[in-house]
Amino acid sequence: MTWRAISTRPCLQEYFNGVRPGERPSSSADAVVRAMTPDTAIGFRVPAVDGTGASLSASDFRQKMLAAGAVERLLDVEWVRNALRWVVWQQACIARSFPDAQASEALTAAPVLQRLLYR
């Protein structure tokens, strides 16, 4: 039995409708996302999608990670800040590469928190 036969996750080609990274211009992505670099990702505040217009900082994500079951003594504030920097940059790269599928939701709180928890 192959991995594909037992997995419920779609392969990348199916998920992105056959589009390869960079095939379509990222004009639908926000200007901040298009210009994001690892250096500009340092102080980026991730928008919350709860309708309040709030944005989340590294300390907010640390609290969410603790609420999700992370061990407090292992979750240093500087580690969260650094991990958030790289996750934000990675998500911006995904939004630029696949603007049709990812531009609007890649840099929101839920996918960023999911990647932080995975780390």
SULHU-V922537 format. One record per pair of residues at least 4 apart in sequence whose C-alpha atoms are under 6 Angstrom apart, sorted by the first residue. I is the first residue (numbers start at 0). GAP is how many residues later the second one is. Records with the same first field share a line. If there is no record, write none. Layout:
# SULHU-V922537
I->GAP + GAP
This chain:
# SULHU-V922537
9->4 + 5
12->4 + 5
20->76
21->75
25->70 + 73
28->74
31->4
32->59
35->4
37->51
40->44 + 48
41->43
44->10 + 11 + 12
45->9 + 10 + 62
46->8 + 61
47->6 + 7 + 61
55->4
57->23
64->5
65->4
78->4
79->4
83->4
90->15 + 16
93->4
94->4 + 7 + 8 + 11
97->4
98->4
101->4
108->4
